[in-house]
Amino acid sequence: MTTSQSRPQAPQQALTDPVRNPVNAPAPVRTKRAFVLLLLTLFVPGSAQIVAGDRKLGRIALRVTLAVWSLVVVALVLLLANRTLLIGILTNTVASLLIIVILVALALGWAALFVNTLRLIRPVLLAPGMRPIVGVALVLAMVLSSGTLGYAAYVLNVSRNAIDSIFAGGPAIDPVDGRYNFLMMGGDAGDDRTGRRPDSLSVLSVDAKTGQTAIISVPRNLQNAQFSEGSPMRQIYPDGYNCGDECLINAINTEVTNEHTDLYPGVADPGAQATLEAVSGSLGITVQAYVLVDMEGFAKLIDAMGGIRIKAGGWVPLSGDMVDEANGIHGMPTGWIPAGDQHLDGYHALWYGRSREFVDDYARIQRQQCVQQAMLKQLDPATLLSKFEDIANAGTKVVDSNISASQLGSFVDLAMKAKGKEVSRLTIGPPDFDASFSTVPDFDQIHEKVDQLLAAQSEKPAGAAGDTGADDSIVQPGTAAGPVMAAPPLVPLTQPAPSPSASDFTPVTTTPDGEPITEEMLNQFKREGNEQAIRDLVATNGQCRPL
């Protein structure tokens, strides 16, 4: 009798089990059950169905959950052991598309589980006051789970489209002498222009192992540029790009695009490739890839970042229209960027880097380097995540690049290594060479200076690092940061160099008599035709440091 009486108790227990059958449970227990089921679905998808619903559905969901956790563990291991491979997978167009599909499927599946969990909760059994609270909790849980996965898929899709738009599908490149050398060109693109004259040229030379970076700035007015061995342009200019005052290095792009594309069959942008070869030969290094950025896209990128913060050494004009091209005289400036601490939007940052009125090209080069450093310093993870779409869309304004998309993983990893390390600089002009050097350059001297710079970087310990916002990142006339200071200049400087121990500069905000410099004062000098007075007051506008 005892045995026969005990057998029917199992169904009775199931009917009174508050987890699977909450009908007879008191209101506090039903509320507690609802929140437990939500938490189970949030942290262990499928477990709520195992304990309170369709066990078959729960087992399928748990298997998927365990598989996803396994993949997350593998990703974390790769992040620690082989970050390049992980980034390469995420930036590969096929792999990223597959990941996007999986993320969307997981997001939809997780949302379906929450809907099923709501059915298991049976809101009609809850106290009236608890129903909206449980509903809000469920929505928040869905946002945290499915919403996060959906947003991750969206971000990855934006990245994928940007990569397809910007980067090439060509072969990967190898480091030369342990370094990757990238030519960065800034120019204006337009429907009415054939061939761009790059407004700025600089080489980023990065140690392939440590990420130690050097920036070598090439003035746009460099004459007699030497084409590298094997360049098709050596057929036309075997002794260098020397055809008079018009043969400046920034004119190569236009000439090749208009007249010599036949020398570069199968090359997407012959003008950019020829400019790369001219920079390679002139510096005596192998430049493997180029990026040509449209200035409008540059301004939009800075706007997407929320602007940049700099300390400016002198006033910089937003120049008006050219009124005397022969003498380089502009009309009344449309505005001024004052000396001192500034937060610049894209429009003003673009003018800050491009303006050369009242000063020479070398002050502009120093400001451009400063803008580059400010962008690198301020593009932190928080900014990148919060403004990712705007930054990615602005990035598609990169007009051309022959960097292979297949190699983005290794280059992104290299950029992460470079972040926070001291950046060394060399300018083919003041302060490292005489102001007239670009007209009659001595390429042996250039090669020696470049070799000194890169050799000094290679001798640094791999762990040597400095804050890019530290005092050694100051850009000012007459000094060069990092290893360049260690070697004496090979040619006379145009002005005495300050002591290497100089750690900062004072923005020039007053006249020699102590009167504050104002926009109205500068404009009044301009109206009077007293441009020399303006030159004296803004002579230090090449001084700059990122904040």
Buried (B, 14 or more C-beta within 10 A) or exposed (E): EEEEEEEEEEEEEEEEBBBBEBEEBEEEEBBEBBBBBBBBBBEBBBBBBBBBBBEEBBEBBBEBBEEBEEEEEEEEEBEEEEBBBBBBBBBBBEEBEEBBEBBBEBBEBBBBBBEBBBEBBEBEBBEEEBBEBBBEBBEEBBEEBBBBBBBBBBBBBBBBBBBEEBBBEBEEBEBBEEBBBBBBBBBBBEEEEEBBBBBBBBBBBBBBEBBBBBBBBBBBBBBBBBBBEEBBBBEBBEEBBEEEEEBBBBBBBBBBBEEBBEBBEEBEBBBBBBBBBBBBBBBBBBBBBBBBBBBBBBBBBBBBBBBBBBBBBBBBBBBBEEEEEEEEBBEEBEBBBBBBEBEBBBBBBBBBBBBBBBBBBBBBBBBBBBBBBBBBBBBEEEBEEEBBBBBBBBBBBBBBBBBBBBBBBBBBBBBEBBBBBBBBBBBBBBBBBBBEBBBEBEBEBBBBBBEBBBEBBBEBEEEEBBEBBEEBBBBBBBBBBBBBBEBEBBEEBBEEBEEEEEEEBEBBBEEEEEEEBEBEBBBEBBEEEEBEBBEBBBBBBBBBBBE
